[in-house]
């Protein structure tokens, strides 16, 4: 394993939605589509904070 899991910060779907300024359903769609990696804990998902930062920094489409 490249990193110790104690160094990884996991966020809830609601926290990710707040950070990205989208609905929780949009975050769920991104997780199910494989656009945002997540770990399932019981019935809920946790998303690594680093994955959220990468998703925010990556342009979705080249408009213009």
N, CA, C and O atoms as CSV, one atom per row, in Angstrom:
chain,resi,resn,atom,element,x,y,z
A,1,UNK,N,N,0.852,-1.178,0.000
A,1,UNK,CA,C,0.000,0.000,0.000
A,1,UNK,C,C,0.891,1.232,0.000
A,1,UNK,O,O,1.838,1.323,0.782
A,2,UNK,N,N,0.587,2.180,-0.879
A,2,UNK,CA,C,1.437,3.348,-1.060
A,2,UNK,C,C,1.395,4.284,0.146
A,2,UNK,O,O,2.426,4.823,0.548
A,3,UNK,N,N,0.218,4.479,0.720
A,3,UNK,CA,C,0.095,5.393,1.850
A,3,UNK,C,C,-0.570,4.691,3.020
A,3,UNK,O,O,-1.368,3.769,2.850
A,4,UNK,N,N,-0.222,5.149,4.200
A,4,UNK,CA,C,-0.864,4.643,5.399
A,4,UNK,C,C,-2.282,5.212,5.451
A,4,UNK,O,O,-2.468,6.407,5.220
A,5,UNK,N,N,-3.273,4.395,5.746
A,5,UNK,CA,C,-4.653,4.866,5.766
A,5,UNK,C,C,-4.899,5.930,6.831
A,5,UNK,O,O,-5.873,6.677,6.734
A,6,UNK,N,N,-4.044,6.015,7.837
A,6,UNK,CA,C,-4.221,7.055,8.848
A,6,UNK,C,C,-3.972,8.440,8.266
A,6,UNK,O,O,-4.375,9.444,8.855
A,7,UNK,N,N,-3.299,8.502,7.095
A,7,UNK,CA,C,-3.034,9.780,6.441
A,7,UNK,C,C,-4.179,10.212,5.531
A,7,UNK,O,O,-4.236,11.373,5.125
A,8,UNK,N,N,-5.086,9.302,5.207
A,8,UNK,CA,C,-6.168,9.597,4.271
A,8,UNK,C,C,-7.359,10.147,5.046
A,8,UNK,O,O,-7.766,9.584,6.062
A,9,UNK,N,N,-7.914,11.257,4.553
A,9,UNK,CA,C,-9.114,11.829,5.165
A,9,UNK,C,C,-10.298,11.500,4.277
A,9,UNK,O,O,-10.291,11.818,3.088
A,10,UNK,N,N,-11.313,10.867,4.843
A,10,UNK,CA,C,-12.504,10.490,4.104
A,10,UNK,C,C,-13.633,11.467,4.398
A,10,UNK,O,O,-13.802,11.919,5.531
A,11,UNK,N,N,-14.400,11.785,3.367
A,11,UNK,CA,C,-15.518,12.713,3.480
A,11,UNK,C,C,-16.828,11.994,3.192
A,11,UNK,O,O,-16.862,11.008,2.456
A,12,UNK,N,N,-17.896,12.497,3.776
A,12,UNK,CA,C,-19.218,11.953,3.487
A,12,UNK,C,C,-19.720,12.530,2.168
A,12,UNK,O,O,-19.160,13.493,1.646
A,13,UNK,N,N,-20.767,11.938,1.646
A,13,UNK,CA,C,-21.367,12.426,0.406
A,13,UNK,C,C,-21.862,13.864,0.596
A,13,UNK,O,O,-21.699,14.692,-0.300
A,14,UNK,N,N,-22.450,14.163,1.730
A,14,UNK,CA,C,-22.942,15.518,1.993
A,14,UNK,C,C,-21.794,16.526,2.039
A,14,UNK,O,O,-21.927,17.634,1.521
A,15,UNK,N,N,-20.672,16.155,2.651
A,15,UNK,CA,C,-19.517,17.055,2.702
A,15,UNK,C,C,-18.964,17.321,1.307
A,15,UNK,O,O,-18.600,18.451,0.981
A,16,UNK,N,N,-18.901,16.270,0.481
A,16,UNK,CA,C,-18.413,16.423,-0.888
A,16,UNK,C,C,-19.358,17.323,-1.679
A,16,UNK,O,O,-18.909,18.185,-2.434
A,17,UNK,N,N,-20.659,17.126,-1.510
A,17,UNK,CA,C,-21.640,17.948,-2.216
A,17,UNK,C,C,-21.472,19.423,-1.840
A,17,UNK,O,O,-21.553,20.294,-2.705
A,18,UNK,N,N,-21.242,19.703,-0.567
A,18,UNK,CA,C,-21.010,21.088,-0.131
A,18,UNK,C,C,-19.753,21.662,-0.755
A,18,UNK,O,O,-19.754,22.804,-1.216
A,19,UNK,N,N,-18.679,20.881,-0.776
A,19,UNK,CA,C,-17.413,21.351,-1.339
A,19,UNK,C,C,-17.542,21.647,-2.831
A,19,UNK,O,O,-17.006,22.638,-3.325
A,20,UNK,N,N,-18.255,20.781,-3.537
A,20,UNK,CA,C,-18.380,20.918,-4.988
A,20,UNK,C,C,-19.561,21.800,-5.395
A,20,UNK,O,O,-19.729,22.125,-6.571
A,21,UNK,N,N,-20.369,22.180,-4.418
A,21,UNK,CA,C,-21.578,22.991,-4.649
A,21,UNK,C,C,-22.534,22.327,-5.636
A,21,UNK,O,O,-23.021,22.947,-6.582
A,22,UNK,N,N,-22.785,21.043,-5.382
A,22,UNK,CA,C,-23.741,20.263,-6.159
A,22,UNK,C,C,-24.649,19.530,-5.177
A,22,UNK,O,O,-24.427,19.579,-3.967
A,23,UNK,N,N,-25.659,18.858,-5.690
A,23,UNK,CA,C,-26.553,18.091,-4.823
A,23,UNK,C,C,-25.899,16.768,-4.426
A,23,UNK,O,O,-24.945,16.314,-5.058
A,24,UNK,N,N,-26.425,16.171,-3.381
A,24,UNK,CA,C,-25.914,14.865,-2.960
A,24,UNK,C,C,-26.173,13.821,-4.042
A,24,UNK,O,O,-25.374,12.902,-4.220
A,25,UNK,N,N,-27.285,13.957,-4.765
A,25,UNK,CA,C,-27.593,13.008,-5.838
A,25,UNK,C,C,-26.531,13.062,-6.930
A,25,UNK,O,O,-26.179,12.028,-7.497
A,26,UNK,N,N,-26.018,14.244,-7.231
A,26,UNK,CA,C,-24.949,14.370,-8.222
A,26,UNK,C,C,-23.707,13.621,-7.766
A,26,UNK,O,O,-23.049,12.961,-8.571
A,27,UNK,N,N,-23.382,13.717,-6.488
A,27,UNK,CA,C,-22.216,12.998,-5.949
A,27,UNK,C,C,-22.448,11.497,-6.049
A,27,UNK,O,O,-21.546,10.761,-6.449
A,28,UNK,N,N,-23.642,11.032,-5.694
A,28,UNK,CA,C,-23.958,9.605,-5.821
A,28,UNK,C,C,-23.818,9.147,-7.273
A,28,UNK,O,O,-23.286,8.067,-7.532
A,29,UNK,N,N,-24.289,9.953,-8.211
A,29,UNK,CA,C,-24.166,9.605,-9.629
A,29,UNK,C,C,-22.708,9.499,-10.037
A,29,UNK,O,O,-22.332,8.584,-10.770
A,30,UNK,N,N,-21.879,10.430,-9.567
A,30,UNK,CA,C,-20.448,10.408,-9.888
A,30,UNK,C,C,-19.787,9.152,-9.319
A,30,UNK,O,O,-18.935,8.544,-9.967
A,31,UNK,N,N,-20.180,8.772,-8.116
A,31,UNK,CA,C,-19.623,7.571,-7.483
A,31,UNK,C,C,-20.028,6.326,-8.276
A,31,UNK,O,O,-19.188,5.482,-8.589
A,32,UNK,N,N,-21.310,6.217,-8.597
A,32,UNK,CA,C,-21.804,5.033,-9.322
A,32,UNK,C,C,-21.263,4.960,-10.745
A,32,UNK,O,O,-21.124,3.868,-11.297
A,33,UNK,N,N,-20.956,6.109,-11.346
A,33,UNK,CA,C,-20.408,6.128,-12.707
A,33,UNK,C,C,-18.899,5.886,-12.714
A,33,UNK,O,O,-18.299,5.730,-13.778
A,34,UNK,N,N,-18.297,5.855,-11.549
A,34,UNK,CA,C,-16.856,5.628,-11.470
A,34,UNK,C,C,-16.038,6.895,-11.663
A,34,UNK,O,O,-14.814,6.825,-11.772
A,35,UNK,N,N,-16.691,8.050,-11.706
A,35,UNK,CA,C,-15.994,9.323,-11.872
A,35,UNK,C,C,-15.344,9.785,-10.576
A,35,UNK,O,O,-14.404,10.580,-10.592
A,36,UNK,N,N,-15.846,9.287,-9.466
A,36,UNK,CA,C,-15.337,9.657,-8.153
A,36,UNK,C,C,-15.162,8.376,-7.338
A,36,UNK,O,O,-16.146,7.703,-7.030
A,37,UNK,N,N,-13.921,8.033,-6.987
A,37,UNK,CA,C,-13.716,6.801,-6.221
A,37,UNK,C,C,-14.286,6.927,-4.815
A,37,UNK,O,O,-14.221,7.991,-4.199
A,38,UNK,N,N,-14.837,5.846,-4.321
A,38,UNK,CA,C,-15.435,5.854,-2.988
A,38,UNK,C,C,-15.319,4.481,-2.352
A,38,UNK,O,O,-15.163,3.466,-3.031
A,39,UNK,N,N,-15.399,4.480,-1.048
A,39,UNK,CA,C,-15.396,3.236,-0.275
A,39,UNK,C,C,-16.752,3.139,0.407
A,39,UNK,O,O,-17.253,4.115,0.965
A,40,UNK,N,N,-17.327,1.967,0.356
A,40,UNK,CA,C,-18.643,1.783,0.964
A,40,UNK,C,C,-18.473,1.275,2.395
A,40,UNK,O,O,-17.777,0.289,2.635
A,41,UNK,N,N,-19.120,1.961,3.344
A,41,UNK,CA,C,-19.164,1.557,4.741
A,41,UNK,C,C,-20.620,1.291,5.082
A,41,UNK,O,O,-21.391,2.223,5.309
A,42,UNK,N,N,-20.995,0.027,5.117
A,42,UNK,CA,C,-22.399,-0.298,5.365
A,42,UNK,C,C,-23.252,0.203,4.221
A,42,UNK,O,O,-23.074,-0.220,3.079
A,43,UNK,N,N,-24.181,1.102,4.518
A,43,UNK,CA,C,-25.060,1.654,3.486
A,43,UNK,C,C,-24.608,3.027,3.002
A,43,UNK,O,O,-25.274,3.633,2.163
A,44,UNK,N,N,-23.494,3.523,3.516
A,44,UNK,CA,C,-23.040,4.860,3.122
A,44,UNK,C,C,-21.689,4.788,2.409
A,44,UNK,O,O,-20.984,3.782,2.477
A,45,UNK,N,N,-21.356,5.859,1.738
A,45,UNK,CA,C,-20.097,5.957,1.016
A,45,UNK,C,C,-19.195,6.978,1.687
A,45,UNK,O,O,-19.666,7.942,2.290
A,46,UNK,N,N,-17.888,6.753,1.573
A,46,UNK,CA,C,-16.887,7.730,2.007
A,46,UNK,C,C,-15.943,7.945,0.838
A,46,UNK,O,O,-15.502,6.995,0.191
A,47,UNK,N,N,-15.643,9.205,0.581
A,47,UNK,CA,C,-14.820,9.580,-0.563
A,47,UNK,C,C,-13.524,10.178,-0.045
A,47,UNK,O,O,-13.560,11.059,0.815
A,48,UNK,N,N,-12.374,9.724,-0.548
A,48,UNK,CA,C,-11.107,10.309,-0.116
A,48,UNK,C,C,-11.039,11.789,-0.513
A,48,UNK,O,O,-11.406,12.157,-1.629
A,49,UNK,N,N,-10.574,12.617,0.396
A,49,UNK,CA,C,-10.483,14.055,0.139
A,49,UNK,C,C,-9.596,14.353,-1.072
A,49,UNK,O,O,-9.859,15.295,-1.820
A,50,UNK,N,N,-8.557,13.558,-1.262
A,50,UNK,CA,C,-7.665,13.763,-2.406
A,50,UNK,C,C,-8.392,13.531,-3.728
A,50,UNK,O,O,-8.091,14.194,-4.720
A,51,UNK,N,N,-9.344,12.599,-3.755
A,51,UNK,CA,C,-10.114,12.342,-4.975
A,51,UNK,C,C,-11.030,13.516,-5.297
A,51,UNK,O,O,-11.252,13.836,-6.465
A,52,UNK,N,N,-11.559,14.151,-4.264
A,52,UNK,CA,C,-12.413,15.320,-4.468
A,52,UNK,C,C,-11.583,16.467,-5.036
A,52,UNK,O,O,-12.011,17.147,-5.969
A,53,UNK,N,N,-10.399,16.680,-4.472
A,53,UNK,CA,C,-9.521,17.748,-4.970
A,53,UNK,C,C,-9.160,17.514,-6.432
A,53,UNK,O,O,-9.141,18.456,-7.225
A,54,UNK,N,N,-8.876,16.275,-6.791
A,54,UNK,CA,C,-8.556,15.940,-8.176
A,54,UNK,C,C,-9.752,16.192,-9.080
A,54,UNK,O,O,-9.590,16.733,-10.175
A,55,UNK,N,N,-10.941,15.815,-8.649
A,55,UNK,CA,C,-12.145,16.009,-9.464
A,55,UNK,C,C,-12.443,17.488,-9.668
A,55,UNK,O,O,-12.906,17.883,-10.738
A,56,UNK,N,N,-12.186,18.305,-8.660
A,56,UNK,CA,C,-12.433,19.741,-8.779
A,56,UNK,C,C,-11.429,20.383,-9.725
A,56,UNK,O,O,-11.784,21.279,-10.490
A,57,UNK,N,N,-10.189,19.937,-9.681
A,57,UNK,CA,C,-9.138,20.534,-10.498
A,57,UNK,C,C,-9.179,20.075,-11.957
A,57,UNK,O,O,-8.656,20.766,-12.831
A,58,UNK,N,N,-9.791,18.924,-12.231
A,58,UNK,CA,C,-9.840,18.372,-13.584
A,58,UNK,C,C,-10.973,19.003,-14.363
A,58,UNK,O,O,-12.124,18.935,-13.933
A,59,UNK,N,N,-10.677,19.619,-15.506
A,59,UNK,CA,C,-11.753,20.199,-16.306
A,59,UNK,C,C,-12.668,19.109,-16.868
A,59,UNK,O,O,-12.202,18.053,-17.297
A,60,UNK,N,N,-13.952,19.373,-16.858
A,60,UNK,CA,C,-14.924,18.391,-17.337
A,60,UNK,C,C,-15.031,18.431,-18.849
A,60,UNK,O,O,-15.056,17.389,-19.505
A,61,UNK,N,N,-15.095,19.621,-19.396
A,61,UNK,CA,C,-15.244,19.764,-20.843
A,61,UNK,C,C,-14.491,20.990,-21.316
A,61,UNK,O,O,-14.325,21.960,-20.577
A,62,UNK,N,N,-14.038,20.932,-22.557
A,62,UNK,CA,C,-13.363,22.073,-23.156
A,62,UNK,C,C,-14.403,22.893,-23.899
A,62,UNK,O,O,-14.804,22.559,-25.014
A,63,UNK,N,N,-14.827,23.969,-23.263
A,63,UNK,CA,C,-15.870,24.803,-23.837
A,63,UNK,C,C,-15.226,25.913,-24.645
A,63,UNK,O,O,-14.297,26.571,-24.177
A,64,UNK,N,N,-15.713,26.119,-25.849
A,64,UNK,CA,C,-15.172,27.232,-26.601
A,64,UNK,C,C,-15.024,26.969,-27.996
A,64,UNK,O,O,-14.575,27.837,-28.744
